[in-house]
């Protein structure tokens, strides 16, 4: 399977899961970090089932792997914490725009560290995807908190570096196994950092919450596995990273179609056209 098809599956499953989360979790009052801890463990369990079913799970070997796993664990955990902190201060739209700049970090590191080539098509495609994200998230932007902006940019920096570190690991490691381990490890670290938040969330768990969480974990597992498989079969970081940002725009378009979120529909259609053109250039 080509990396372009894997990327398409990853972006689509991520967009559908974001849409589902918007519908099912909009009234959820639980703490976002406690929710994130449960999500990480649930994602790890689903990914482990996939790995065992396809007989793909293998333990990483060697000191070098241990160091790189530790780096990705710290970076993805910091990304989660910084993202939550930024959204509390500046809102989801502003945070989305700023965190999306992490793909620029990945492109830069992909070129300088991994030796990937830069072309005019790559530059224009990446720019168009980011412009599309900007178009659908610029309504009522305020950026009232300097701390919120800083947290968003830190989340973008951490995620951009983490993507490149993941790509290096996946040159010699199996994607199903990596998805499993890298789902559990940030959850374990977050649990160690925020045990009280986890305890408070667990107390409020009910059957509906577990059902909704299971669906989300399944969709995210598909997204993560296909994303890492794309790296494994040769997807350049400088192309795959900005392509995944198109999920932001696709989620907005799906929301307009299926749950009648049709305010500023013309703006969303323009963003969709810009995104499609950008992805074509990247692919």
ABEGO torsion letter per residue (X at the ends): XBAAAAAAAAAAAAAAAAAAAAAAAAABABBAAAAAAAAAAAAAAAAAAAAAAAGABBBBBEAAAAAAAAAAAAAAAAAAAAAAAAAAAAEAAAAAAAAAAAAAAAAAAAAAAAGBBBBAAAAAAAAAAAAAAAAAAABGBAGABAAAAAAAAAAAAAAAAAAAAAAAAAAABBAAAAAAAAAAAAAAAAAAABAAAAAAAAAABBAAAAAAAAAAAAAAAAAAAAAAAAAAAGBBAAAAAAAAAAAAAAAAAAAAAAAGBABGAAAAAAAAAAAAAAAAAAX
